[in-house]
Amino acid sequence: MSARAVDPRVCPTCGDALTFEILDDERFLVVWSCVECGLVRATEPV
Ligand SMILES: [Zn+2]
């Protein structure tokens, strides 16, 4: 109960909500970006 999962939709730097853009539907490549501090991170399958 005390474990807190890191929400990938929230910026780890400023805590603001991230917006995502799907780059490749088949490979599930998604880019998350923060409009507040400019952080960008991509997620893709291993
Ligand atoms: Zn941010």
mmCIF file of the protein (N, C-alpha, C, O) and its ligand, coordinates in Angstrom:
data_MODEL
# 
_entry.id   MODEL 
# 
loop_
_entity.id 
_entity.type 
_entity.pdbx_number_of_molecules 
1 polymer     1 
2 non-polymer 1 
# 
_entity_poly.entity_id                      1 
_entity_poly.type                           'polypeptide(L)' 
_entity_poly.nstd_linkage                   no 
_entity_poly.nstd_monomer                   no 
_entity_poly.pdbx_seq_one_letter_code       MSARAVDPRVCPTCGDALTFEILDDERFLVVWSCVECGLVRATEPV 
_entity_poly.pdbx_seq_one_letter_code_can   MSARAVDPRVCPTCGDALTFEILDDERFLVVWSCVECGLVRATEPV 
_entity_poly.pdbx_strand_id                 A 
# 
loop_
_entity_poly_seq.entity_id 
_entity_poly_seq.num 
_entity_poly_seq.mon_id 
_entity_poly_seq.hetero 
1 1  MET n 
1 2  SER n 
1 3  ALA n 
1 4  ARG n 
1 5  ALA n 
1 6  VAL n 
1 7  ASP n 
1 8  PRO n 
1 9  ARG n 
1 10 VAL n 
1 11 CYS n 
1 12 PRO n 
1 13 THR n 
1 14 CYS n 
1 15 GLY n 
1 16 ASP n 
1 17 ALA n 
1 18 LEU n 
1 19 THR n 
1 20 PHE n 
1 21 GLU n 
1 22 ILE n 
1 23 LEU n 
1 24 ASP n 
1 25 ASP n 
1 26 GLU n 
1 27 ARG n 
1 28 PHE n 
1 29 LEU n 
1 30 VAL n 
1 31 VAL n 
1 32 TRP n 
1 33 SER n 
1 34 CYS n 
1 35 VAL n 
1 36 GLU n 
1 37 CYS n 
1 38 GLY n 
1 39 LEU n 
1 40 VAL n 
1 41 ARG n 
1 42 ALA n 
1 43 THR n 
1 44 GLU n 
1 45 PRO n 
1 46 VAL n 
# 
loop_
_struct_asym.id 
_struct_asym.entity_id 
A 1 
B 2 
# 
loop_
_chem_comp.id 
_chem_comp.type 
_chem_comp.mon_nstd_flag 
ALA 'L-peptide linking' y 
ARG 'L-peptide linking' y 
ASP 'L-peptide linking' y 
CYS 'L-peptide linking' y 
GLU 'L-peptide linking' y 
GLY 'peptide linking'   y 
ILE 'L-peptide linking' y 
LEU 'L-peptide linking' y 
MET 'L-peptide linking' y 
PHE 'L-peptide linking' y 
PRO 'L-peptide linking' y 
SER 'L-peptide linking' y 
THR 'L-peptide linking' y 
TRP 'L-peptide linking' y 
VAL 'L-peptide linking' y 
ZN  non-polymer         . 
# 
_pdbx_entity_nonpoly.entity_id   2 
_pdbx_entity_nonpoly.name        ? 
_pdbx_entity_nonpoly.comp_id     ZN 
# 
_pdbx_nonpoly_scheme.asym_id         B 
_pdbx_nonpoly_scheme.entity_id       2 
_pdbx_nonpoly_scheme.mon_id          ZN 
_pdbx_nonpoly_scheme.ndb_seq_num     1 
_pdbx_nonpoly_scheme.pdb_seq_num     101 
_pdbx_nonpoly_scheme.auth_seq_num    101 
_pdbx_nonpoly_scheme.pdb_mon_id      ZN 
_pdbx_nonpoly_scheme.auth_mon_id     ZN 
_pdbx_nonpoly_scheme.pdb_strand_id   A 
_pdbx_nonpoly_scheme.pdb_ins_code    . 
# 
loop_
_atom_site.group_PDB 
_atom_site.id 
_atom_site.type_symbol 
_atom_site.label_atom_id 
_atom_site.label_alt_id 
_atom_site.label_comp_id 
_atom_site.label_asym_id 
_atom_site.label_entity_id 
_atom_site.label_seq_id 
_atom_site.pdbx_PDB_ins_code 
_atom_site.Cartn_x 
_atom_site.Cartn_y 
_atom_site.Cartn_z 
_atom_site.occupancy 
_atom_site.B_iso_or_equiv 
_atom_site.pdbx_formal_charge 
_atom_site.auth_seq_id 
_atom_site.auth_comp_id 
_atom_site.auth_asym_id 
_atom_site.auth_atom_id 
_atom_site.pdbx_PDB_model_num 
ATOM   1   N  N  . MET A 1 1  ? 0.820  -1.206 0.000   1.00 0.00 ? 1   MET A N  1 
ATOM   2   C  CA . MET A 1 1  ? 0.000  0.000  0.000   1.00 0.00 ? 1   MET A CA 1 
ATOM   3   C  C  . MET A 1 1  ? 0.858  1.263  0.000   1.00 0.00 ? 1   MET A C  1 
ATOM   4   O  O  . MET A 1 1  ? 0.459  2.316  -0.496  1.00 0.00 ? 1   MET A O  1 
ATOM   5   N  N  . SER A 1 2  ? 2.053  1.116  0.576   1.00 0.00 ? 2   SER A N  1 
ATOM   6   C  CA . SER A 1 2  ? 2.910  2.294  0.650   1.00 0.00 ? 2   SER A CA 1 
ATOM   7   C  C  . SER A 1 2  ? 3.720  2.495  -0.630  1.00 0.00 ? 2   SER A C  1 
ATOM   8   O  O  . SER A 1 2  ? 4.321  3.547  -0.845  1.00 0.00 ? 2   SER A O  1 
ATOM   9   N  N  . ALA A 1 3  ? 3.721  1.468  -1.467  1.00 0.00 ? 3   ALA A N  1 
ATOM   10  C  CA . ALA A 1 3  ? 4.470  1.577  -2.702  1.00 0.00 ? 3   ALA A CA 1 
ATOM   11  C  C  . ALA A 1 3  ? 3.786  2.541  -3.657  1.00 0.00 ? 3   ALA A C  1 
ATOM   12  O  O  . ALA A 1 3  ? 2.581  2.464  -3.899  1.00 0.00 ? 3   ALA A O  1 
ATOM   13  N  N  . ARG A 1 4  ? 4.585  3.443  -4.187  1.00 0.00 ? 4   ARG A N  1 
ATOM   14  C  CA . ARG A 1 4  ? 4.032  4.413  -5.136  1.00 0.00 ? 4   ARG A CA 1 
ATOM   15  C  C  . ARG A 1 4  ? 4.643  4.191  -6.502  1.00 0.00 ? 4   ARG A C  1 
ATOM   16  O  O  . ARG A 1 4  ? 5.843  4.385  -6.700  1.00 0.00 ? 4   ARG A O  1 
ATOM   17  N  N  . ALA A 1 5  ? 3.826  3.793  -7.421  1.00 0.00 ? 5   ALA A N  1 
ATOM   18  C  CA . ALA A 1 5  ? 4.317  3.600  -8.777  1.00 0.00 ? 5   ALA A CA 1 
ATOM   19  C  C  . ALA A 1 5  ? 4.561  4.953  -9.438  1.00 0.00 ? 5   ALA A C  1 
ATOM   20  O  O  . ALA A 1 5  ? 3.823  5.917  -9.232  1.00 0.00 ? 5   ALA A O  1 
ATOM   21  N  N  . VAL A 1 6  ? 5.613  4.989  -10.233 1.00 0.00 ? 6   VAL A N  1 
ATOM   22  C  CA . VAL A 1 6  ? 5.906  6.225  -10.950 1.00 0.00 ? 6   VAL A CA 1 
ATOM   23  C  C  . VAL A 1 6  ? 4.973  6.341  -12.155 1.00 0.00 ? 6   VAL A C  1 
ATOM   24  O  O  . VAL A 1 6  ? 4.949  5.489  -13.043 1.00 0.00 ? 6   VAL A O  1 
ATOM   25  N  N  . ASP A 1 7  ? 4.227  7.404  -12.145 1.00 0.00 ? 7   ASP A N  1 
ATOM   26  C  CA . ASP A 1 7  ? 3.290  7.615  -13.245 1.00 0.00 ? 7   ASP A CA 1 
ATOM   27  C  C  . ASP A 1 7  ? 4.029  8.162  -14.463 1.00 0.00 ? 7   ASP A C  1 
ATOM   28  O  O  . ASP A 1 7  ? 4.592  9.255  -14.400 1.00 0.00 ? 7   ASP A O  1 
ATOM   29  N  N  . PRO A 1 8  ? 4.034  7.423  -15.565 1.00 0.00 ? 8   PRO A N  1 
ATOM   30  C  CA . PRO A 1 8  ? 4.758  7.865  -16.761 1.00 0.00 ? 8   PRO A CA 1 
ATOM   31  C  C  . PRO A 1 8  ? 4.129  9.096  -17.402 1.00 0.00 ? 8   PRO A C  1 
ATOM   32  O  O  . PRO A 1 8  ? 4.713  9.724  -18.285 1.00 0.00 ? 8   PRO A O  1 
ATOM   33  N  N  . ARG A 1 9  ? 2.930  9.425  -16.939 1.00 0.00 ? 9   ARG A N  1 
ATOM   34  C  CA . ARG A 1 9  ? 2.253  10.576 -17.537 1.00 0.00 ? 9   ARG A CA 1 
ATOM   35  C  C  . ARG A 1 9  ? 2.528  11.862 -16.773 1.00 0.00 ? 9   ARG A C  1 
ATOM   36  O  O  . ARG A 1 9  ? 1.998  12.924 -17.102 1.00 0.00 ? 9   ARG A O  1 
ATOM   37  N  N  . VAL A 1 10 ? 3.363  11.750 -15.750 1.00 0.00 ? 10  VAL A N  1 
ATOM   38  C  CA . VAL A 1 10 ? 3.697  12.936 -14.972 1.00 0.00 ? 10  VAL A CA 1 
ATOM   39  C  C  . VAL A 1 10 ? 5.196  13.212 -15.085 1.00 0.00 ? 10  VAL A C  1 
ATOM   40  O  O  . VAL A 1 10 ? 6.021  12.306 -14.968 1.00 0.00 ? 10  VAL A O  1 
ATOM   41  N  N  . CYS A 1 11 ? 5.519  14.459 -15.309 1.00 0.00 ? 11  CYS A N  1 
ATOM   42  C  CA . CYS A 1 11 ? 6.917  14.848 -15.457 1.00 0.00 ? 11  CYS A CA 1 
ATOM   43  C  C  . CYS A 1 11 ? 7.683  14.597 -14.159 1.00 0.00 ? 11  CYS A C  1 
ATOM   44  O  O  . CYS A 1 11 ? 7.278  15.071 -13.097 1.00 0.00 ? 11  CYS A O  1 
ATOM   45  N  N  . PRO A 1 12 ? 8.798  13.846 -14.241 1.00 0.00 ? 12  PRO A N  1 
ATOM   46  C  CA . PRO A 1 12 ? 9.601  13.546 -13.042 1.00 0.00 ? 12  PRO A CA 1 
ATOM   47  C  C  . PRO A 1 12 ? 10.368 14.771 -12.547 1.00 0.00 ? 12  PRO A C  1 
ATOM   48  O  O  . PRO A 1 12 ? 10.853 14.792 -11.416 1.00 0.00 ? 12  PRO A O  1 
ATOM   49  N  N  . THR A 1 13 ? 10.472 15.769 -13.383 1.00 0.00 ? 13  THR A N  1 
ATOM   50  C  CA . THR A 1 13 ? 11.238 16.960 -13.013 1.00 0.00 ? 13  THR A CA 1 
ATOM   51  C  C  . THR A 1 13 ? 10.379 18.010 -12.325 1.00 0.00 ? 13  THR A C  1 
ATOM   52  O  O  . THR A 1 13 ? 10.731 18.501 -11.252 1.00 0.00 ? 13  THR A O  1 
ATOM   53  N  N  . CYS A 1 14 ? 9.261  18.354 -12.937 1.00 0.00 ? 14  CYS A N  1 
ATOM   54  C  CA . CYS A 1 14 ? 8.454  19.441 -12.385 1.00 0.00 ? 14  CYS A CA 1 
ATOM   55  C  C  . CYS A 1 14 ? 7.078  18.962 -11.904 1.00 0.00 ? 14  CYS A C  1 
ATOM   56  O  O  . CYS A 1 14 ? 6.335  19.719 -11.279 1.00 0.00 ? 14  CYS A O  1 
ATOM   57  N  N  . GLY A 1 15 ? 6.747  17.703 -12.199 1.00 0.00 ? 15  GLY A N  1 
ATOM   58  C  CA . GLY A 1 15 ? 5.486  17.161 -11.708 1.00 0.00 ? 15  GLY A CA 1 
ATOM   59  C  C  . GLY A 1 15 ? 4.277  17.546 -12.532 1.00 0.00 ? 15  GLY A C  1 
ATOM   60  O  O  . GLY A 1 15 ? 3.144  17.234 -12.166 1.00 0.00 ? 15  GLY A O  1 
ATOM   61  N  N  . ASP A 1 16 ? 4.511  18.216 -13.634 1.00 0.00 ? 16  ASP A N  1 
ATOM   62  C  CA . ASP A 1 16 ? 3.418  18.614 -14.490 1.00 0.00 ? 16  ASP A CA 1 
ATOM   63  C  C  . ASP A 1 16 ? 2.969  17.443 -15.362 1.00 0.00 ? 16  ASP A C  1 
ATOM   64  O  O  . ASP A 1 16 ? 3.697  16.464 -15.527 1.00 0.00 ? 16  ASP A O  1 
ATOM   65  N  N  . ALA A 1 17 ? 1.784  17.554 -15.907 1.00 0.00 ? 17  ALA A N  1 
ATOM   66  C  CA . ALA A 1 17 ? 1.272  16.487 -16.760 1.00 0.00 ? 17  ALA A CA 1 
ATOM   67  C  C  . ALA A 1 17 ? 2.001  16.482 -18.102 1.00 0.00 ? 17  ALA A C  1 
ATOM   68  O  O  . ALA A 1 17 ? 2.240  17.534 -18.696 1.00 0.00 ? 17  ALA A O  1 
ATOM   69  N  N  . LEU A 1 18 ? 2.350  15.287 -18.568 1.00 0.00 ? 18  LEU A N  1 
ATOM   70  C  CA . LEU A 1 18 ? 3.020  15.158 -19.852 1.00 0.00 ? 18  LEU A CA 1 
ATOM   71  C  C  . LEU A 1 18 ? 2.010  14.956 -20.967 1.00 0.00 ? 18  LEU A C  1 
ATOM   72  O  O  . LEU A 1 18 ? 0.936  14.389 -20.768 1.00 0.00 ? 18  LEU A O  1 
ATOM   73  N  N  . THR A 1 19 ? 2.379  15.430 -22.128 1.00 0.00 ? 19  THR A N  1 
ATOM   74  C  CA . THR A 1 19 ? 1.578  15.148 -23.306 1.00 0.00 ? 19  THR A CA 1 
ATOM   75  C  C  . THR A 1 19 ? 2.328  14.111 -24.132 1.00 0.00 ? 19  THR A C  1 
ATOM   76  O  O  . THR A 1 19 ? 3.557  14.127 -24.187 1.00 0.00 ? 19  THR A O  1 
ATOM   77  N  N  . PHE A 1 20 ? 1.589  13.212 -24.773 1.00 0.00 ? 20  PHE A N  1 
ATOM   78  C  CA . PHE A 1 20 ? 2.271  12.175 -25.537 1.00 0.00 ? 20  PHE A CA 1 
ATOM   79  C  C  . PHE A 1 20 ? 1.877  12.208 -26.997 1.00 0.00 ? 20  PHE A C  1 
ATOM   80  O  O  . PHE A 1 20 ? 0.794  12.652 -27.377 1.00 0.00 ? 20  PHE A O  1 
ATOM   81  N  N  . GLU A 1 21 ? 2.808  11.717 -27.794 1.00 0.00 ? 21  GLU A N  1 
ATOM   82  C  CA . GLU A 1 21 ? 2.589  11.645 -29.232 1.00 0.00 ? 21  GLU A CA 1 
ATOM   83  C  C  . GLU A 1 21 ? 3.027  10.276 -29.721 1.00 0.00 ? 21  GLU A C  1 
ATOM   84  O  O  . GLU A 1 21 ? 4.147  9.839  -29.456 1.00 0.00 ? 21  GLU A O  1 
ATOM   85  N  N  . ILE A 1 22 ? 2.139  9.604  -30.434 1.00 0.00 ? 22  ILE A N  1 
ATOM   86  C  CA . ILE A 1 22 ? 2.468  8.273  -30.947 1.00 0.00 ? 22  ILE A CA 1 
ATOM   87  C  C  . ILE A 1 22 ? 3.232  8.408  -32.252 1.00 0.00 ? 22  ILE A C  1 
ATOM   88  O  O  . ILE A 1 22 ? 2.714  8.904  -33.252 1.00 0.00 ? 22  ILE A O  1 
ATOM   89  N  N  . LEU A 1 23 ? 4.475  7.955  -32.214 1.00 0.00 ? 23  LEU A N  1 
ATOM   90  C  CA . LEU A 1 23 ? 5.311  8.057  -33.412 1.00 0.00 ? 23  LEU A CA 1 
ATOM   91  C  C  . LEU A 1 23 ? 5.141  6.832  -34.300 1.00 0.00 ? 23  LEU A C  1 
ATOM   92  O  O  . LEU A 1 23 ? 5.044  6.943  -35.523 1.00 0.00 ? 23  LEU A O  1 
ATOM   93  N  N  . ASP A 1 24 ? 5.107  5.673  -33.673 1.00 0.00 ? 24  ASP A N  1 
ATOM   94  C  CA . ASP A 1 24 ? 4.988  4.450  -34.445 1.00 0.00 ? 24  ASP A CA 1 
ATOM   95  C  C  . ASP A 1 24 ? 3.991  3.515  -33.773 1.00 0.00 ? 24  ASP A C  1 
ATOM   96  O  O  . ASP A 1 24 ? 4.262  2.948  -32.714 1.00 0.00 ? 24  ASP A O  1 
ATOM   97  N  N  . ASP A 1 25 ? 2.857  3.369  -34.394 1.00 0.00 ? 25  ASP A N  1 
ATOM   98  C  CA . ASP A 1 25 ? 1.782  2.588  -33.815 1.00 0.00 ? 25  ASP A CA 1 
ATOM   99  C  C  . ASP A 1 25 ? 2.132  1.109  -33.677 1.00 0.00 ? 25  ASP A C  1 
ATOM   100 O  O  . ASP A 1 25 ? 1.806  0.475  -32.673 1.00 0.00 ? 25  ASP A O  1 
ATOM   101 N  N  . GLU A 1 26 ? 2.799  0.569  -34.695 1.00 0.00 ? 26  GLU A N  1 
ATOM   102 C  CA . GLU A 1 26 ? 3.085  -0.865 -34.697 1.00 0.00 ? 26  GLU A CA 1 
ATOM   103 C  C  . GLU A 1 26 ? 4.162  -1.232 -33.683 1.00 0.00 ? 26  GLU A C  1 
ATOM   104 O  O  . GLU A 1 26 ? 4.120  -2.305 -33.081 1.00 0.00 ? 26  GLU A O  1 
ATOM   105 N  N  . ARG A 1 27 ? 5.120  -0.337 -33.500 1.00 0.00 ? 27  ARG A N  1 
ATOM   106 C  CA . ARG A 1 27 ? 6.210  -0.625 -32.564 1.00 0.00 ? 27  ARG A CA 1 
ATOM   107 C  C  . ARG A 1 27 ? 5.925  -0.039 -31.189 1.00 0.00 ? 27  ARG A C  1 
ATOM   108 O  O  . ARG A 1 27 ? 6.726  -0.171 -30.264 1.00 0.00 ? 27  ARG A O  1 
ATOM   109 N  N  . PHE A 1 28 ? 4.759  0.618  -31.067 1.00 0.00 ? 28  PHE A N  1 
ATOM   110 C  CA . PHE A 1 28 ? 4.367  1.218  -29.792 1.00 0.00 ? 28  PHE A CA 1 
ATOM   111 C  C  . PHE A 1 28 ? 5.424  2.203  -29.309 1.00 0.00 ? 28  PHE A C  1 
ATOM   112 O  O  . PHE A 1 28 ? 5.790  2.223  -28.134 1.00 0.00 ? 28  PHE A O  1 
ATOM   113 N  N  . LEU A 1 29 ? 5.899  3.009  -30.232 1.00 0.00 ? 29  LEU A N  1 
ATOM   114 C  CA . LEU A 1 29 ? 6.887  4.031  -29.889 1.00 0.00 ? 29  LEU A CA 1 
ATOM   115 C  C  . LEU A 1 29 ? 6.162  5.332  -29.574 1.00 0.00 ? 29  LEU A C  1 
ATOM   116 O  O  . LEU A 1 29 ? 5.525  5.935  -30.438 1.00 0.00 ? 29  LEU A O  1 
ATOM   117 N  N  . VAL A 1 30 ? 6.273  5.745  -28.335 1.00 0.00 ? 30  VAL A N  1 
ATOM   118 C  CA . VAL A 1 30 ? 5.574  6.941  -27.887 1.00 0.00 ? 30  VAL A CA 1 
ATOM   119 C  C  . VAL A 1 30 ? 6.559  7.942  -27.299 1.00 0.00 ? 30  VAL A C  1 
ATOM   120 O  O  . VAL A 1 30 ? 7.466  7.576  -26.552 1.00 0.00 ? 30  VAL A O  1 
ATOM   121 N  N  . VAL A 1 31 ? 6.369  9.187  -27.642 1.00 0.00 ? 31  VAL A N  1 
ATOM   122 C  CA . VAL A 1 31 ? 7.217  10.238 -27.088 1.00 0.00 ? 31  VAL A CA 1 
ATOM   123 C  C  . VAL A 1 31 ? 6.397  11.087 -26.120 1.00 0.00 ? 31  VAL A C  1 
ATOM   124 O  O  . VAL A 1 31 ? 5.333  11.601 -26.466 1.00 0.00 ? 31  VAL A O  1 
ATOM   125 N  N  . TRP A 1 32 ? 6.920  11.221 -24.893 1.00 0.00 ? 32  TRP A N  1 
ATOM   126 C  CA . TRP A 1 32 ? 6.267  12.046 -23.881 1.00 0.00 ? 32  TRP A CA 1 
ATOM   127 C  C  . TRP A 1 32 ? 7.014  13.359 -23.776 1.00 0.00 ? 32  TRP A C  1 
ATOM   128 O  O  . TRP A 1 32 ? 8.245  13.381 -23.736 1.00 0.00 ? 32  TRP A O  1 
ATOM   129 N  N  . SER A 1 33 ? 6.278  14.441 -23.731 1.00 0.00 ? 33  SER A N  1 
ATOM   130 C  CA . SER A 1 33 ? 6.945  15.725 -23.604 1.00 0.00 ? 33  SER A CA 1 
ATOM   131 C  C  . SER A 1 33 ? 6.244  16.588 -22.576 1.00 0.00 ? 33  SER A C  1 
ATOM   132 O  O  . SER A 1 33 ? 5.030  16.505 -22.387 1.00 0.00 ? 33  SER A O  1 
ATOM   133 N  N  . CYS A 1 34 ? 7.042  17.424 -21.911 1.00 0.00 ? 34  CYS A N  1 
ATOM   134 C  CA . CYS A 1 34 ? 6.505  18.315 -20.898 1.00 0.00 ? 34  CYS A CA 1 
ATOM   135 C  C  . CYS A 1 34 ? 6.527  19.740 -21.438 1.00 0.00 ? 34  CYS A C  1 
ATOM   136 O  O  . CYS A 1 34 ? 7.573  20.247 -21.841 1.00 0.00 ? 34  CYS A O  1 
ATOM   137 N  N  . VAL A 1 35 ? 5.381  20.367 -21.441 1.00 0.00 ? 35  VAL A N  1 
ATOM   138 C  CA . VAL A 1 35 ? 5.299  21.724 -21.974 1.00 0.00 ? 35  VAL A CA 1 
ATOM   139 C  C  . VAL A 1 35 ? 5.852  22.726 -20.965 1.00 0.00 ? 35  VAL A C  1 
ATOM   140 O  O  . VAL A 1 35 ? 6.139  23.874 -21.307 1.00 0.00 ? 35  VAL A O  1 
ATOM   141 N  N  . GLU A 1 36 ? 5.995  22.285 -19.732 1.00 0.00 ? 36  GLU A N  1 
ATOM   142 C  CA . GLU A 1 36 ? 6.421  23.187 -18.665 1.00 0.00 ? 36  GLU A CA 1 
ATOM   143 C  C  . GLU A 1 36 ? 7.934  23.375 -18.658 1.00 0.00 ? 36  GLU A C  1 
ATOM   144 O  O  . GLU A 1 36 ? 8.415  24.508 -18.659 1.00 0.00 ? 36  GLU A O  1 
ATOM   145 N  N  . CYS A 1 37 ? 8.682  22.286 -18.649 1.00 0.00 ? 37  CYS A N  1 
ATOM   146 C  CA . CYS A 1 37 ? 10.143 22.397 -18.541 1.00 0.00 ? 37  CYS A CA 1 
ATOM   147 C  C  . CYS A 1 37 ? 10.860 21.871 -19.780 1.00 0.00 ? 37  CYS A C  1 
ATOM   148 O  O  . CYS A 1 37 ? 12.085 21.954 -19.871 1.00 0.00 ? 37  CYS A O  1 
ATOM   149 N  N  . GLY A 1 38 ? 10.106 21.335 -20.727 1.00 0.00 ? 38  GLY A N  1 
ATOM   150 C  CA . GLY A 1 38 ? 10.727 20.931 -21.986 1.00 0.00 ? 38  GLY A CA 1 
ATOM   151 C  C  . GLY A 1 38 ? 11.310 19.536 -21.975 1.00 0.00 ? 38  GLY A C  1 
ATOM   152 O  O  . GLY A 1 38 ? 12.005 19.141 -22.912 1.00 0.00 ? 38  GLY A O  1 
ATOM   153 N  N  . LEU A 1 39 ? 11.029 18.777 -20.905 1.00 0.00 ? 39  LEU A N  1 
ATOM   154 C  CA . LEU A 1 39 ? 11.543 17.418 -20.840 1.00 0.00 ? 39  LEU A CA 1 
ATOM   155 C  C  . LEU A 1 39 ? 10.897 16.544 -21.910 1.00 0.00 ? 39  LEU A C  1 
ATOM   156 O  O  . LEU A 1 39 ? 9.690  16.612 -22.144 1.00 0.00 ? 39  LEU A O  1 
ATOM   157 N  N  . VAL A 1 40 ? 11.722 15.725 -22.552 1.00 0.00 ? 40  VAL A N  1 
ATOM   158 C  CA . VAL A 1 40 ? 11.205 14.807 -23.565 1.00 0.00 ? 40  VAL A CA 1 
ATOM   159 C  C  . VAL A 1 40 ? 11.755 13.423 -23.292 1.00 0.00 ? 40  VAL A C  1 
ATOM   160 O  O  . VAL A 1 40 ? 12.953 13.252 -23.064 1.00 0.00 ? 40  VAL A O  1 
ATOM   161 N  N  . ARG A 1 41 ? 10.871 12.432 -23.316 1.00 0.00 ? 41  ARG A N  1 
ATOM   162 C  CA . ARG A 1 41 ? 11.362 11.080 -23.153 1.00 0.00 ? 41  ARG A CA 1 
ATOM   163 C  C  . ARG A 1 41 ? 10.528 10.129 -23.992 1.00 0.00 ? 41  ARG A C  1 
ATOM   164 O  O  . ARG A 1 41 ? 9.319  10.298 -24.148 1.00 0.00 ? 41  ARG A O  1 
ATOM   165 N  N  . ALA A 1 42 ? 11.199 9.138  -24.520 1.00 0.00 ? 42  ALA A N  1 
ATOM   166 C  CA . ALA A 1 42 ? 10.534 8.193  -25.408 1.00 0.00 ? 42  ALA A CA 1 
ATOM   167 C  C  . ALA A 1 42 ? 10.448 6.826  -24.754 1.00 0.00 ? 42  ALA A C  1 
ATOM   168 O  O  . ALA A 1 42 ? 11.350 6.410  -24.027 1.00 0.00 ? 42  ALA A O  1 
ATOM   169 N  N  . THR A 1 43 ? 9.367  6.145  -25.021 1.00 0.00 ? 43  THR A N  1 
ATOM   170 C  CA . THR A 1 43 ? 9.222  4.786  -24.529 1.00 0.00 ? 43  THR A CA 1 
ATOM   171 C  C  . THR A 1 43 ? 9.090  3.846  -25.713 1.00 0.00 ? 43  THR A C  1 
ATOM   172 O  O  . THR A 1 43 ? 8.323  4.103  -26.641 1.00 0.00 ? 43  THR A O  1 
ATOM   173 N  N  . GLU A 1 44 ? 9.833  2.767  -25.676 1.00 0.00 ? 44  GLU A N  1 
ATOM   174 C  CA . GLU A 1 44 ? 9.697  1.759  -26.711 1.00 0.00 ? 44  GLU A CA 1 
ATOM   175 C  C  . GLU A 1 44 ? 9.974  0.394  -26.095 1.00 0.00 ? 44  GLU A C  1 
ATOM   176 O  O  . GLU A 1 44 ? 10.708 0.284  -25.114 1.00 0.00 ? 44  GLU A O  1 
ATOM   177 N  N  . PRO A 1 45 ? 9.388  -0.632 -26.669 1.00 0.00 ? 45  PRO A N  1 
ATOM   178 C  CA . PRO A 1 45 ? 9.556  -1.987 -26.133 1.00 0.00 ? 45  PRO A CA 1 
ATOM   179 C  C  . PRO A 1 45 ? 10.998 -2.454 -26.215 1.00 0.00 ? 45  PRO A C  1 
ATOM   180 O  O  . PRO A 1 45 ? 11.738 -2.061 -27.117 1.00 0.00 ? 45  PRO A O  1 
ATOM   181 N  N  . VAL A 1 46 ? 11.391 -3.288 -25.277 1.00 0.00 ? 46  VAL A N  1 
ATOM   182 C  CA . VAL A 1 46 ? 12.776 -3.783 -25.226 1.00 0.00 ? 46  VAL A CA 1 
ATOM   183 C  C  . VAL A 1 46 ? 13.019 -4.753 -26.370 1.00 0.00 ? 46  VAL A C  1 
ATOM   184 O  O  . VAL A 1 46 ? 14.122 -5.283 -26.507 1.00 0.00 ? 46  VAL A O  1 
HETATM 185 ZN ZN . ZN  B 2 .  ? 8.410  19.119 -16.626 1.00 0.00 2 101 ZN  A ZN 1 
# 
